């Protein structure tokens, strides 16, 4: 009898569990992954400004963090699809600073959280297409290797004055830019020994993010700084990025080579109404719109037995220039990295020349309406940054980092323009958790 009761109970249990399972909705075809990092940094900087005749030192702590949500689905035909949303408090150029008149290019967001990326994507045999706010095809471009806080491509810029020290980057043009765009990557064509991938991006308005829509109806959308209802403008529209990356295995050496081209047309807005990139704190009176530009570059890295050697060259063309500014703009990077066990070390160098129209007009309110005045204003004739860094991985995801960057900057000497140099260093120590 006891065996009959047990058997009957088991059958009833199976029946009820089957009915309960049938009543449950099917599992969602979309999986969600959450990741990000928290990075605590202690920094010390020293700057010497010859035009102002001043020296300044500061030290502080800062915390940068990012939270990234990735949704992933896969169709029965093999096509993968998904979305990404990343929130962070890092430095960037923002439209909001233009609307409020509080223009602080690449200033950190403090404890304010902004959107770093937000896009939908599809991937299959046709390649990969992305729609939304992301970096675009320039992600294929490589340059001098770095570790930890990034040395010449990293956090040291958070601790310097952006109105006195120019912002030169190995990528040439802001590699944190994530304007709303469409990007397409081809499949990686080749085999296990050699592969090639191409990417192209189109951006209607550079530095135009999220739900903002750039309009040119000046009657309905006045461009008055300080007016919180003012329409945000970008200096460039119809920006196209194209890039190619080659990966090759020449045992025992692996090689990555890349090239990129970026082009953009001037927007309808006057430069002194376009505070996002081209308006210096004093402004270029009557300078007009930004100049059309085409920038291009080459970059490569070679890996062997724990060593990585690499470098890059960028010709910026007329990027970030206004009419009357005609000097050449170039950026070079060179560096090496070595990884062994839990330790990574790197040394790198960046040098360049070019305009940075966020600088304080070399210490004086220049009359920049004449071509000569505009041409010499804010032109950095020599910029050098030397970086060394190390990272130690304590446990998976937990690293301690040390960074040191020595920089030297000279602005072009011309009649009526005072000579200016800005030399100094930044030293960083950080604790980072990536999850």
C-alpha positions in Angstrom: 0.0 0.0 0.0 2.8 2.4 0.9 4.4 1.8 -2.5 1.1 2.5 -4.2 0.8 5.8 -2.3 4.3 6.9 -3.1 3.8 6.1 -6.8 0.5 8.0 -6.9 2.1 11.0 -5.1 4.9 11.0 -7.7 2.5 10.9 -10.6 0.4 13.8 -9.2 3.6 15.8 -8.5 4.8 15.3 -12.1 1.4 16.3 -13.4 1.2 19.5 -11.4 4.8 20.5 -12.2 4.2 19.9 -15.9 1.0 22.0 -15.7 2.9 24.8 -13.8 5.7 24.7 -16.4 3.2 25.0 -19.2 1.5 27.9 -17.5 4.9 29.8 -17.2 5.8 32.2 -20.0 8.7 31.2 -22.1 12.1 32.6 -21.1 13.0 35.9 -22.7 15.2 35.5 -25.8 17.1 38.6 -24.7 19.9 38.2 -22.2 21.2 41.2 -20.2 24.8 41.6 -18.9 26.0 44.4 -16.6 29.6 45.5 -16.4 31.7 48.6 -15.9 34.5 49.9 -13.6 35.2 52.1 -10.7 38.6 53.9 -10.8 40.0 55.9 -7.8 42.9 58.2 -8.7 45.2 60.3 -6.7 46.9 63.0 -8.8 49.7 65.6 -8.4 50.4 68.1 -11.1 52.8 71.0 -11.7 52.5 73.6 -14.5 54.7 76.5 -15.4 53.2 79.2 -17.7 55.8 81.7 -19.0 53.2 84.1 -20.5 51.4 84.5 -17.2 54.7 84.3 -15.3 53.1 81.8 -12.9 53.6 78.4 -11.6 50.8 76.3 -10.1 50.7 73.0 -8.3 47.7 71.0 -7.2 46.8 67.6 -5.8 43.5 65.9 -5.5 41.6 62.6 -5.6 39.0 61.8 -8.2 36.7 58.8 -8.9 35.7 57.9 -12.4 33.1 55.2 -12.9 31.1 53.6 -15.7 28.1 51.3 -15.7 27.4 49.4 -18.9 24.3 47.4 -19.8 24.5 45.0 -22.8 21.4 43.3 -24.1 22.0 40.3 -26.5 19.6 38.2 -28.6 20.1 35.6 -31.3 17.6 34.8 -34.0 16.9 31.3 -35.4 18.7 32.2 -38.7 21.9 33.0 -36.8 21.6 36.8 -36.8 22.7 38.4 -33.5 21.2 41.6 -32.2 21.3 43.7 -29.1 21.7 47.1 -27.5 24.2 48.9 -25.3 23.7 51.7 -22.8 26.7 53.0 -20.8 26.6 55.6 -18.1 29.7 57.4 -16.8 31.0 60.6 -15.2 34.0 61.1 -17.4 35.2 64.3 -19.2 33.8 65.2 -22.6 32.4 68.1 -24.6 28.7 68.5 -23.9 25.8 70.3 -25.5 24.5 71.3 -22.2 27.5 73.5 -21.5 26.6 75.5 -24.6 23.0 75.9 -23.6 23.8 77.3 -20.2 26.9 79.3 -21.3 29.0 77.4 -18.9 31.6 76.3 -21.5 34.2 74.0 -20.0 35.5 71.7 -22.8 36.4 68.2 -21.6 35.8 69.1 -18.0 34.9 66.2 -15.7 31.3 65.7 -14.8 32.0 65.5 -11.1 29.3 63.4 -9.6 26.9 64.0 -12.5 26.2 60.9 -14.6 26.1 61.3 -18.4 25.5 58.8 -21.3 28.7 57.5 -22.8 27.0 55.2 -25.3 23.5 54.2 -26.3 23.0 52.2 -29.5 21.2 49.2 -31.2 23.2 46.7 -33.3 22.7 43.8 -35.7 25.4 41.3 -36.6 25.6 38.4 -39.1 27.3 37.2 -42.2 26.8 40.6 -43.7 28.9 42.3 -41.0 27.8 44.5 -38.1 25.7 47.6 -38.1 25.3 50.0 -35.2 22.7 52.8 -34.7 23.0 55.4 -32.0 25.6 57.1 -29.8 29.0 55.4 -30.1 32.6 56.1 -31.2 32.3 54.8 -34.7 34.7 53.4 -37.2 37.7 55.1 -35.7 37.7 52.4 -33.0 39.7 50.3 -35.6 42.6 52.8 -35.4 45.6 51.7 -33.3 48.6 53.8 -32.0 51.3 53.7 -29.3 50.5 51.0 -26.6 49.6 52.1 -23.1 48.8 50.5 -19.7 46.8 51.4 -16.6 45.7 55.0 -16.8 46.9 55.4 -20.3 49.9 57.8 -20.1 49.8 60.1 -23.2 46.3 58.9 -24.0 44.9 58.9 -20.5 43.9 60.5 -17.3 46.6 63.1 -16.9 44.5 65.7 -18.8 42.0 65.6 -15.9 44.6 67.3 -13.7 45.7 70.1 -16.0 44.1 73.4 -17.1 42.4 72.9 -20.5 42.6 76.6 -21.2 46.4 76.6 -20.9 47.5 73.1 -22.1 46.4 71.9 -25.5 44.6 68.6 -25.9 46.7 66.4 -28.2 45.8 62.8 -28.6 47.3 59.8 -30.5 44.0 59.3 -32.3 44.3 62.9 -33.6 40.6 63.7 -33.1 38.8 63.2 -29.8 38.5 59.5 -29.3 35.8 59.9 -26.6 33.4 61.5 -29.1 30.2 59.5 -29.3 27.9 61.6 -31.4 24.7 60.0 -32.7 25.6 58.1 -35.9 25.3 55.1 -38.0 28.3 52.7 -38.3 28.9 49.6 -40.5 31.7 47.1 -40.1 32.4 44.5 -42.7 33.0 40.9 -41.7 36.6 40.1 -40.8 37.7 38.7 -44.2 40.6 36.2 -44.3 41.8 33.2 -42.3 43.5 32.4 -39.0 46.7 34.0 -40.3 45.5 37.2 -42.0 42.3 39.2 -41.5 41.1 42.5 -42.8 38.1 44.5 -41.6 36.7 47.8 -42.8 34.4 50.3 -41.0 32.5 53.5 -42.0 30.4 55.9 -40.0 28.1 58.8 -40.8 27.2 61.5 -38.3 24.7 64.3 -39.2 26.1 66.6 -36.5 29.3 66.2 -34.5 28.9 66.4 -30.7 25.2 66.0 -31.0 24.0 63.4 -28.6 20.9 61.4 -27.6 17.5 62.9 -28.1 18.8 66.4 -29.1 17.9 67.4 -32.6 19.9 70.3 -34.2 17.7 72.8 -35.9 18.5 75.9 -37.9 15.3 77.9 -37.4 16.9 80.9 -35.6 13.5 82.5 -35.0 12.2 79.6 -33.0 15.5 78.5 -31.5 17.6 81.6 -30.5 21.4 80.9 -30.2 21.9 83.2 -27.2 24.4 81.8 -24.7 22.9 81.7 -21.2 19.5 81.0 -22.6 18.6 77.5 -21.4 16.2 77.1 -24.3 18.9 77.9 -26.9 19.4 75.3 -29.6 22.7 73.5 -29.4 25.0 73.7 -32.4 27.9 71.6 -33.7 30.8 73.1 -35.6 30.6 70.2 -38.1 27.9 68.3 -39.9 27.9 65.3 -42.3 30.9 63.9 -40.7 32.2 60.6 -42.3 34.7 58.3 -40.7 36.3 55.4 -42.6 38.8 53.0 -41.2 40.5 49.7 -42.0 42.4 47.3 -39.8 44.6 44.4 -40.8 45.7 41.6 -38.4 48.5 39.2 -39.4 50.2 36.3 -37.7 53.9 36.1 -38.8 54.9 33.6 -36.2 56.2 34.4 -33.7 55.2 38.1 -34.4 51.6 39.3 -34.6 51.0 42.6 -36.4 48.1 45.0 -36.5 48.0 47.8 -39.0 45.3 50.5 -39.4 44.4 53.6 -41.4 41.6 56.1 -41.0 40.1 59.1 -42.7 37.7 61.6 -41.1 36.0 64.4 -43.0 33.4 67.0 -42.1 31.6 70.0 -43.5 31.1 73.3 -41.5 27.7 73.8 -40.0 25.5 76.8 -40.6 26.3 78.3 -37.2 28.9 81.0 -36.7 32.0 79.9 -34.8 31.3 82.4 -31.9 27.8 80.7 -31.7 29.4 77.3 -31.8 31.0 77.1 -28.4 31.3 73.3 -28.5 34.7 73.2 -30.1 35.7 76.4 -31.9 34.9 79.2 -29.5 37.8 80.2 -27.3 37.1 81.8 -23.9 37.6 85.2 -25.5 36.1 84.3 -28.8 37.1 84.9 -32.4 35.2 88.0 -33.4 33.9 87.7 -37.0 35.8 84.5 -37.6 32.8 82.9 -39.3 32.1 79.2 -39.5 34.5 76.3 -39.0 36.6 75.3 -42.0 35.8 72.1 -43.9 38.3 69.4 -42.9 39.7 66.1 -43.9 42.0 64.3 -41.5 43.8 61.0 -42.1 46.2 58.7 -40.3 48.2 55.5 -40.1 48.9 53.3 -37.0 50.5 50.0 -36.3 51.4 47.6 -33.5 53.6 44.5 -33.4 53.4 41.9 -30.6 56.2 39.4 -29.7 56.8 37.4 -26.6 55.0 39.8 -24.2 56.3 42.9 -25.9 54.1 45.3 -27.9 55.7 48.1 -30.0 53.6 50.6 -31.9 53.0 54.1 -33.2 50.9 56.3 -35.3 50.8 59.4 -37.5 47.8 61.8 -38.0 47.4 64.7 -40.4 44.5 66.7 -39.0 44.1 68.9 -42.0 41.9 71.9 -41.1 40.2 70.3 -38.1 39.3 72.8 -35.3 40.3 75.8 -37.5 38.5 79.0 -38.5 39.2 81.0 -41.7 42.6 82.6 -41.5 44.2 79.7 -39.6 46.4 77.8 -42.1 49.3 76.1 -40.3 49.9 72.4 -40.6 48.5 70.1 -37.9 50.1 66.7 -37.2 50.3 64.3 -34.3 52.8 61.4 -33.9 52.9 58.7 -31.2 55.5 56.0 -30.4 55.7 53.5 -27.6 56.3 50.1 -26.2 54.7 47.8 -23.6 55.8 44.7 -21.8 53.5 42.2 -20.0 54.7 39.5 -17.7 52.7 37.5 -15.1 50.6 40.1 -13.3 52.6 43.1 -14.2 52.4 45.5 -17.3 54.7 48.4 -18.0 54.8 50.9 -20.8 56.7 53.9 -22.1 55.4 56.2 -24.8 55.9 59.6 -26.5 53.5 61.9 -28.3 54.5 65.0 -30.3 52.6 67.3 -32.5 51.7 70.8 -33.7 48.3 72.3 -34.3 45.5 74.6 -33.2 43.6 74.4 -29.9 41.0 77.2 -30.0 40.0 76.5 -26.4 43.3 78.1 -25.2 43.3 81.5 -23.6 44.6 83.4 -26.7 48.1 83.1 -25.4 47.5 85.3 -22.4 46.0 88.3 -24.1 42.7 89.3 -25.7 44.0 89.4 -29.3 42.3 91.2 -32.1 41.7 88.1 -34.1 39.7 89.7 -37.0 42.8 90.1 -39.2 44.1 87.0 -41.0 47.6 87.3 -39.4 46.1 87.5 -35.9 43.8 84.5 -36.5 46.6 82.4 -38.1 48.9 82.8 -35.1 46.3 82.7 -32.3 46.3 79.5 -30.3 48.7 77.6 -32.6 50.9 75.2 -30.7 54.1 75.0 -32.7 55.6 72.3 -30.5 53.9 69.8 -28.1 55.6 66.9 -26.5 54.3 64.4 -23.8 56.5 61.6 -22.4 54.7 58.9 -20.4 55.7 55.9 -18.3 53.3 53.7 -16.5 52.8 50.4 -14.7 49.9 48.2 -13.7 49.7 45.3 -11.3 46.7 42.9 -11.2 46.0 41.7 -7.7 43.0 39.5 -8.5 40.9 39.2 -11.7 39.6 42.7 -12.4 41.4 44.5 -9.5 44.5 46.5 -10.6 46.8 49.1 -9.1 48.3 51.6 -11.5 51.1 54.3 -11.6 51.3 56.9 -14.3 53.8 59.7 -14.9 53.5 62.2 -17.8 56.0 65.0 -18.5 54.7 67.6 -21.0 56.3 70.6 -22.9 54.3 73.1 -25.0 55.3 76.1 -27.0 53.0 78.4 -28.9 54.1 80.1 -32.2 55.9 83.4 -31.9 54.6 86.1 -34.3 54.6 89.9 -34.2 52.2 91.1 -31.6 51.8 87.6 -30.1 53.7 87.0 -26.8 55.8 83.9 -26.6 54.2 81.3 -24.4 55.4 78.0 -23.0 53.7 75.6 -20.6 55.9 72.9 -19.1 55.1 70.5 -16.3 54.2 67.0 -15.2 51.3 64.9 -13.8 51.8 61.9 -11.5 48.9 59.5 -10.8 48.3 56.5 -8.6 45.1 54.6 -8.9 43.1 51.6 -7.7 40.7 50.2 -10.3 38.1 47.5 -10.3 36.6 46.3 -13.6 33.6 44.0 -13.4 
